[in-house]
Amino acid sequence: MRSILPGWNIPAFLTVLLLLCELGGCAAPPVAATPRAGIDAPSGPAWWRESSDPLLWRLVDSGLQSDPSLRHDARTLERARALSRQRGLRQWAARMLGYPPQDLGALALQLAEARQRKAASIARAYVRLRRLQAELRLRRDFQQHFRDDADIAQWRRAAGIVTGIDSGLASTLLGINASALAGTRARLGVATATLARRSGVPLDRLQRDVDDGAGLPRLVVPPATAASTCPDADQQARIARERTALAQAAARDEALQQLEADATRTVADARTAYHLGTGDFATLYVAETAALRVRLARVAARADGADAAIDLLRAQGLALTRASASPPMRRGGDARRAPTGCSGD
């Protein structure tokens, strides 16, 4: 079949035609798009700002702004919105050039959900870094105590008061904790590099920023609402699981708080007794080891609580985003009902 425009480059012709329409207004002027559910869906609540840690805010914001995939999705959405406002010949030419109309609501929701996932990945990496920092500080503090105990054990052995068992146990305790210290430092280095990559912050600057002695962030989780608990059955189940995980982490932390107080008193008594010569090193060894384990367990519980809060806030944020992107309920007998079990049923 012969072309109706022999010798013409059809794509070039359409491009020129579209440009002329833009410049000359040969078709109807652009009009505001009719509001449709989902087109202007929000990017989701900035739940990371529910933390009292301003560094977490900056890292998440930096990661969202620097992520190339998110920038690409945002440009795709803006182009789709611009094309949706084209009418007449301009819209026809755009379709012929390979730019068909797209579902703006789906694109907006996809971008919002991607931002929520990215924010959660940065926040979890930040929690891991802070957890490892806390573990490192604990092991350093105990290592100094272990050195003091070893020095006393060596002195008592040299004085002929005790056998070499005490100094042997002290050396064992020092060696085990030194090995754990090295492993924690290595994991902290990996965690710092991971956070730098996810947040888009240079590694050297991030290392300076996190070297501030701050502990694990605490995130405030708002109470459940109909919008955050009633999007669908799967989302309801996920939010319920995350709330359970958060409650369990809080319960563990509370239980460990009393154990930590008891372990601290036991260590103090055992250390005093050994230094005065009225106690044995085996008791001190067990007391020191138990106290370190309890404190590390409490750090882990607080980190688990922060992770659970992040997962819950993300789940609620996704639910709110999807709810805002859903078409409005129709009035009358065919109106869609909220899922069974939602508040307000």
C-alpha positions as CSV (number, residue, x, y, z in Angstrom):
1,M,0.0,0.0,0.0
2,R,1.3,3.4,-1.0
3,S,1.6,6.1,1.7
4,I,-0.9,8.9,1.4
5,L,2.1,11.2,2.1
6,P,4.8,9.8,-0.2
7,G,8.3,10.8,0.9
8,W,7.1,12.2,4.2
9,N,8.5,11.2,7.6
10,I,5.3,10.6,9.5
11,P,6.8,10.9,13.0
12,A,8.6,14.1,12.1
13,F,5.4,15.4,10.5
14,L,3.4,14.7,13.7
15,T,6.1,16.3,15.9
16,V,6.0,19.5,13.8
17,L,2.2,19.4,13.8
18,L,2.1,19.1,17.6
19,L,4.6,21.9,18.0
20,L,2.6,24.2,15.7
21,C,-0.5,23.4,17.7
22,E,1.3,24.3,20.9
23,L,2.5,27.6,19.4
24,G,-0.5,28.6,17.4
25,G,-3.3,27.2,19.5
26,C,-4.9,25.5,16.5
27,A,-7.0,23.3,18.8
28,A,-9.0,24.0,21.8
29,P,-7.0,25.7,24.6
30,P,-5.9,23.6,27.5
31,V,-8.5,23.2,30.2
32,A,-8.1,22.1,33.8
33,A,-8.5,18.4,34.1
34,T,-11.7,17.3,35.7
35,P,-11.0,16.3,39.2
36,R,-10.8,12.5,39.5
37,A,-10.1,10.3,42.5
38,G,-6.4,9.4,42.7
39,I,-5.1,12.0,40.2
40,D,-3.9,14.2,43.0
41,A,-3.3,11.4,45.5
42,P,-0.9,12.6,48.2
43,S,2.6,11.1,48.6
44,G,1.5,9.7,51.9
45,P,2.0,11.0,55.5
46,A,5.5,11.9,56.4
47,W,5.4,9.6,59.4
48,W,9.2,9.7,60.0
49,R,8.6,13.2,61.3
50,E,6.8,11.7,64.2
51,S,10.3,11.0,65.7
52,S,12.1,13.4,67.9
53,D,15.3,12.7,66.0
54,P,15.8,15.5,63.4
55,L,18.6,13.5,61.8
56,L,16.2,10.8,60.8
57,W,14.0,13.5,59.2
58,R,16.9,14.8,57.1
59,L,18.1,11.4,56.0
60,V,14.7,10.3,54.8
61,D,14.0,13.6,53.1
62,S,17.4,13.4,51.4
63,G,16.8,9.8,50.2
64,L,13.4,10.7,48.8
65,Q,14.8,13.7,46.9
66,S,17.9,11.9,45.5
67,D,16.4,8.6,44.5
68,P,16.6,8.4,40.7
69,S,13.7,5.9,40.4
70,L,11.4,8.2,42.4
71,R,12.5,11.2,40.3
72,H,11.7,9.2,37.1
73,D,8.3,8.2,38.4
74,A,7.5,11.8,39.4
75,R,8.5,13.0,35.9
76,T,6.3,10.2,34.3
77,L,3.4,11.4,36.4
78,E,3.9,15.0,35.5
79,R,4.1,14.1,31.8
80,A,0.9,12.0,32.0
81,R,-0.9,14.9,33.8
82,A,0.2,17.3,31.1
83,L,-1.0,15.0,28.3
84,S,-4.3,14.5,30.0
85,R,-4.9,18.2,29.6
86,Q,-4.4,18.1,25.9
87,R,-7.5,18.2,23.7
88,G,-8.3,17.8,20.1
89,L,-5.5,17.6,17.6
90,R,-2.8,17.9,20.2
91,Q,-4.1,14.8,22.1
92,W,-4.4,12.9,18.8
93,A,-0.9,13.8,17.7
94,A,0.5,12.8,21.2
95,R,-1.1,9.4,20.9
96,M,0.3,8.9,17.4
97,L,3.7,9.7,18.7
98,G,3.5,7.0,21.3
99,Y,2.2,8.9,24.3
100,P,-1.3,7.3,25.0
101,P,-3.3,8.5,27.9
102,Q,-2.4,6.8,31.2
103,D,-4.2,6.1,34.4
104,L,-3.2,9.1,36.4
105,G,-4.6,7.7,39.6
106,A,-2.6,4.5,39.3
107,L,0.6,6.4,38.5
108,A,0.1,8.7,41.5
109,L,-0.6,5.8,43.8
110,Q,2.4,3.9,42.5
111,L,4.6,6.9,43.2
112,A,3.2,7.4,46.7
113,E,3.7,3.7,47.6
114,A,7.3,3.8,46.3
115,R,8.0,6.8,48.5
116,Q,6.6,5.0,51.5
117,R,8.7,2.0,50.8
118,K,11.9,4.1,50.4
119,A,11.2,6.0,53.6
120,A,10.8,2.8,55.5
121,S,14.0,1.3,54.1
122,I,16.0,4.4,55.2
123,A,14.4,4.5,58.6
124,R,15.1,0.8,59.2
125,A,18.8,1.3,58.1
126,Y,19.0,4.2,60.6
127,V,17.6,2.1,63.4
128,R,20.1,-0.7,62.7
129,L,23.0,1.8,62.8
130,R,21.8,3.3,66.1
131,R,21.4,-0.2,67.5
132,L,25.0,-1.2,66.6
133,Q,26.3,2.1,68.0
134,A,24.5,1.4,71.3
135,E,25.9,-2.2,71.4
136,L,29.4,-0.9,70.7
137,R,29.2,1.6,73.6
138,L,28.0,-1.1,75.9
139,R,30.8,-3.5,75.0
140,R,33.4,-0.7,75.3
141,D,32.2,0.2,78.8
142,F,32.2,-3.4,80.0
143,Q,35.6,-4.0,78.4
144,Q,37.0,-1.4,80.7
145,H,35.4,-3.1,83.7
146,F,36.8,-6.4,82.6
147,R,40.3,-4.9,82.4
148,D,40.0,-3.6,85.9
149,D,38.9,-7.0,87.2
150,A,41.8,-8.7,85.3
151,D,44.3,-6.3,86.8
152,I,43.1,-7.2,90.3
153,A,43.1,-10.9,89.5
154,Q,46.7,-10.6,88.3
155,W,47.7,-8.7,91.4
156,R,46.1,-11.3,93.7
157,R,47.7,-14.1,91.9
158,A,51.2,-12.5,92.1
159,A,50.6,-12.0,95.8
160,G,49.8,-15.7,96.2
161,I,46.2,-15.1,97.3
162,V,44.5,-17.0,94.5
163,T,45.5,-19.5,91.8
164,G,45.8,-18.8,88.1
165,I,42.1,-19.7,87.6
166,D,41.0,-16.1,88.3
167,S,43.4,-14.5,85.9
168,G,42.5,-17.2,83.3
169,L,38.8,-16.4,83.6
170,A,39.6,-12.7,83.4
171,S,41.6,-13.2,80.2
172,T,38.8,-15.3,78.7
173,L,36.2,-12.6,79.4
174,L,38.4,-9.9,77.9
175,G,39.1,-12.0,74.8
176,I,35.4,-12.9,74.1
177,N,34.3,-9.3,74.5
178,A,37.2,-8.0,72.3
179,S,36.2,-10.4,69.5
180,A,32.6,-9.2,69.9
181,L,33.7,-5.6,69.7
182,A,35.6,-6.2,66.5
183,G,32.5,-7.9,65.0
184,T,30.2,-5.0,66.1
185,R,32.6,-2.5,64.5
186,A,32.6,-4.3,61.2
187,R,28.7,-4.6,61.2
188,L,28.5,-0.9,62.1
189,G,30.7,0.0,59.1
190,V,28.4,-1.9,56.8
191,A,25.3,-0.4,58.3
192,T,26.8,3.1,57.9
193,A,27.6,2.5,54.2
194,T,24.1,1.1,53.6
195,L,22.5,4.1,55.2
196,A,24.7,6.5,53.2
197,R,23.7,4.7,50.0
198,R,20.0,4.7,50.7
199,S,19.8,8.3,51.9
200,G,22.1,9.7,49.2
201,V,24.3,11.4,51.9
202,P,28.1,11.2,51.4
203,L,29.7,8.6,53.7
204,D,32.1,11.0,55.4
205,R,29.4,13.5,56.1
206,L,27.1,10.8,57.5
207,Q,29.8,9.5,59.7
208,R,30.2,12.9,61.2
209,D,26.4,13.3,61.6
210,V,25.9,10.0,63.4
211,D,28.8,10.5,65.7
212,D,26.6,12.5,68.1
213,G,25.9,10.0,70.8
214,A,22.2,9.9,70.1
215,G,20.4,6.7,70.8
216,L,17.6,4.8,69.1
217,P,14.8,7.0,67.7
218,R,11.4,6.9,69.2
219,L,8.5,7.2,66.8
220,V,5.0,8.1,67.9
221,V,2.3,5.9,66.4
222,P,-1.1,7.6,66.2
223,P,-4.2,5.6,67.2
224,A,-6.0,3.6,64.6
225,T,-8.6,5.4,62.4
226,A,-11.2,4.1,60.0
227,A,-9.1,5.3,57.0
228,S,-6.0,3.5,58.2
229,T,-7.7,0.2,59.3
230,C,-10.4,-0.3,56.6
231,P,-8.9,-0.3,53.1
232,D,-9.2,-4.1,52.7
233,A,-8.8,-7.3,54.6
234,D,-5.2,-7.9,53.8
235,Q,-4.2,-4.4,54.9
236,Q,-6.2,-4.7,58.1
237,A,-4.4,-7.9,58.9
238,R,-1.1,-6.4,58.3
239,I,-1.8,-3.4,60.5
240,A,-3.0,-5.7,63.2
241,R,0.2,-7.8,63.0
242,E,2.4,-4.7,63.2
243,R,0.5,-3.4,66.2
244,T,1.0,-6.7,67.9
245,A,4.7,-6.7,67.2
246,L,5.0,-3.2,68.6
247,A,3.1,-4.1,71.8
248,Q,5.3,-7.2,72.2
249,A,8.5,-5.2,71.8
250,A,7.3,-2.7,74.4
251,A,6.4,-5.5,76.8
252,R,9.9,-7.1,76.4
253,D,11.5,-3.7,77.0
254,E,9.5,-3.2,80.2
255,A,10.3,-6.7,81.5
256,L,14.0,-6.2,80.7
257,Q,14.1,-2.9,82.5
258,Q,13.6,-4.6,85.9
259,L,16.1,-7.4,85.0
260,E,18.6,-4.7,84.1
261,A,18.2,-3.0,87.4
262,D,18.7,-6.3,89.2
263,A,21.7,-7.3,87.1
264,T,23.3,-3.9,87.8
265,R,23.0,-4.3,91.6
266,T,24.4,-7.9,91.4
267,V,27.4,-6.8,89.4
268,A,28.1,-4.0,91.8
269,D,27.9,-6.4,94.8
270,A,30.1,-9.0,93.1
271,R,32.7,-6.6,92.0
272,T,32.9,-5.0,95.5
273,A,33.2,-8.4,97.1
274,Y,36.0,-9.5,94.8
275,H,37.9,-6.3,95.1
276,L,37.7,-6.7,98.9
277,G,38.8,-10.3,98.7
278,T,35.6,-11.7,100.1
279,G,34.2,-13.0,96.8
280,D,35.4,-15.3,94.0
281,F,36.0,-14.4,90.4
282,A,33.6,-17.1,89.1
283,T,30.7,-15.2,90.7
284,L,31.9,-11.9,89.2
285,Y,32.4,-13.5,85.8
286,V,28.8,-14.8,85.7
287,A,27.4,-11.5,87.1
288,E,29.3,-9.4,84.5
289,T,28.3,-11.6,81.6
290,A,24.6,-11.7,82.7
291,A,24.5,-7.9,83.0
292,L,26.0,-7.4,79.6
293,R,23.5,-9.8,78.0
294,V,20.5,-8.1,79.7
295,R,21.6,-4.7,78.5
296,L,22.2,-5.9,74.9
297,A,18.8,-7.6,75.0
298,R,17.2,-4.3,76.0
299,V,18.9,-2.5,73.2
300,A,17.5,-5.2,70.8
301,A,14.0,-4.8,72.3
302,R,14.1,-1.1,71.7
303,A,15.4,-1.6,68.2
304,D,12.6,-4.1,67.5
305,G,10.1,-1.6,68.8
306,A,11.4,1.1,66.5
307,D,11.3,-1.3,63.5
308,A,7.7,-2.3,64.4
309,A,6.7,1.3,64.7
310,I,8.2,2.0,61.3
311,D,6.4,-1.0,59.7
312,L,3.1,0.1,61.4
313,L,3.4,3.7,60.3
314,R,4.3,2.7,56.8
315,A,1.3,0.3,56.7
316,Q,-1.1,3.0,58.0
317,G,0.5,5.5,55.5
318,L,-0.1,3.1,52.6
319,A,-3.7,2.6,53.8
320,L,-4.4,6.3,54.0
321,T,-2.8,6.8,50.6
322,R,-4.9,4.1,49.0
323,A,-8.0,5.4,50.7
324,S,-7.4,8.8,49.2
325,A,-6.9,7.3,45.8
326,S,-10.1,5.2,45.8
327,P,-13.1,6.4,43.9
328,P,-15.8,8.0,46.1
329,M,-18.6,5.7,47.3
330,R,-21.7,6.0,45.2
331,R,-25.0,7.0,46.9
332,G,-28.0,4.8,46.8
333,G,-28.5,1.1,47.0
334,D,-25.3,0.2,45.1
335,A,-23.0,2.2,47.3
336,R,-20.0,0.1,48.3
337,R,-19.7,-0.7,51.9
338,A,-16.6,-0.5,54.0
339,P,-15.1,-3.9,54.8
340,T,-16.6,-5.8,57.8
341,G,-14.7,-5.1,61.0
342,C,-14.0,-1.5,60.3
343,S,-14.6,1.1,62.9
344,G,-18.0,2.6,62.4
345,D,-19.7,-0.6,61.1
